[in-house]
Amino acid sequence: MKWLFKTVLLGIICVFIYGCGHKVEPRKPITNATSSSIEKSIEDNKKLYAAEEKSIENIIKSLDKTFERSSNGFYYSFIKKDSTIGLQPKFGDRVTFQYDAIALNGDTIYSSEELSPITKSLDQEYGIFRGMRAALKLMKTNEEMIVYFPSYAAYGYYGDNNRIGANTPFRSTVKLIGINLKQ
């Protein structure tokens, strides 16, 4: 009986020593994001944005208007500009505006009647895309402009989950109707 007890005890000690001495290796990831796939994605996006900008620039060249390029990447030209009166919105102000969305080929994506008027806060993330927020900050009350938004300044990779698809640049006529100043 002592012999059986010693054998079992020796077996438990051997298992314990083997278990403590065995190094546990970390699991390997299922997928690896290689730097080459990230670099390819960056290059693809650069090509896409260059093609969008070239398309917009070609359209602008054919028009009789002078357009400026903003620091946010969109092109704009005032239809109605009044430099003497009116306020410019700042971060935190609520603005009322109207706009439309026209594809670069001239098809109407959204008419201004479908979208307007809109009252939103300029610092609100939901409801105003990045390029529109920057365009509104360039305007004063009752001014109107034509804006060409490349996709990265508009709805980007995801689109608006409705009529504006992924990576879709478009033209918009924007009018700033009013500003409710930040209190």
N, C-alpha and C positions, 0 to 999 in steps of 0.2 A: 504494500500500500504506500509506504514511504517512497518507494521507487517511482510509482505512478505520479505522486504529488510532486516530486523533484523534477520529473520529466515535463510535466505540464507547466510548472513554474519556470523552468529553463526555457521552454517554448515561448511563454509570455514575455520574458525578459528579452529574448532574441528578436521578437516582433517589435517590441518597444524600441530597442536600440536601432534596428533597421529603419523603423519609421522616423525616428529623430534624426538619423544621419542622412536620409534621402532628401536631396534638394528638389524643391518644387519649382518648376519652370512656369513663367507666366504664359497665359494663352496668347496665341498669335491672333491679330485682327483678321476678320473674315475678308475684308477688302482693304486694299491699300490705295490711298490717293497719291499717286506718284506725281512728282514735280513736273514730269513731262505732260501729263494730262491737264494739269492746271495751266501750264504755259500754253498749251494748245487752245484751251478755252479763252485765255487772255488774248491770244492772237486772233481767234475767231471773232471775239467781241470788237477788237480794234478794227478789223476788216468790215464788220457790219456797220459800225458807227461811221467809218470813213465813207462807206457807200451811201448811207443815209444823208450825211452832210453834203456829199457831192450832188445827190438828187435835189436837195433843198437849194443849194447854191445855183444849180442849173435853172430851177424854176424862178428863183429871185432875179437872175440875170435877164430873163425874158420879160420881166415886168418893168413898168415905168416908174417904180418907186425905189427909194433908197432905203436899204435895210441895214440895221446895225446888228452885230453879234454880241449878245450879252455874255457876261462872265460865266453864266450857268449853261451856255451852249445853245440857246435858242436864238433865232433871228426875229427882229421886230421892226415895225415901221408904224408911226402914228398916222391914223386917218384923221383924227380930230385931236388937236393939242392946244391947251390953253395954259401958258406959262405964268399968267398973272394971277389967276384966282384958283381956288381949290386946294385941298390938302392932299398930301401923299400919305398913304397908310404906312404904319410901322408895325413891327412885331407886336402882337397882342391885340391889335385893333380888329374889330369885326367889320367886314366889308360886304357890300351888296354889289353883285356884278352879274353880267350875262356873257355867255360865250357859246360858240358852236364848235363842232369838230368836223373838219372836212379832210378827207384822205388826199394825199398828194396827187392822185389822179383826178380829183374833182368830185368824187362821190361823197354825198353827205352821210356821215356816220351818225351824228346827232345834230339836229337843228337847234337854234337858240331857244325856240319855243319849248322844246322838250326839256332843256336843261335849266332854263332861266325863269326868274331871277334866283340867284343863290345868295344866301347870307351865311357866311362862315367866319370864324376867327382865323387870322393869318398864322397863328401858331398851332392851330389844330392839325393833327396829323391826318385824320380821316376826313376826306371830302375835297381837299384841294391837293392836287399833285404838285410836286416840287417846282416844276417849271412855271406853272400858273401862279404859285405863291410869289415867285421872284418877279414875274411879269407885272403882277398887281402892284408891287412895291415901286415900280417905275412910273406908275400912272398917278394922275390927280383926278379928283372927282369930275365926272362927265367927260373924261377923255376916252378915246377909242383907239385901238391899235390892231394891226394884223400881226400874228405871231406864228412862226413855223417852229414847231417843237420836234426835235429828234426824239426817238423813243426813250432814250435814257433820261431826258428831261421831262418826259410825260409819264406814261404808265409802264414803261420798261418791259422786262422779260415776261411778266404775267398778264399784261393788258388790264382791262377793267372788268374782266370776267363777264362781259356782255358783248358789246359790238366792237370794241377796240381790241384787236388781237395782240399777241405777243410781238414785241419789237416793231410797233407800228408808229411811224412818224405821222404827224398831221398838222394841218393849218387851222388856225382859230382866229375869229374876230372877237375881241374882248372889249367890253365896255364897263368901266367902273362907275356904278350908279351912285354909291354913297359909302360913307365911312362913319362908323360909330366908334368914337375914340375910346381907348382903354381907360377905364375909370381908376 
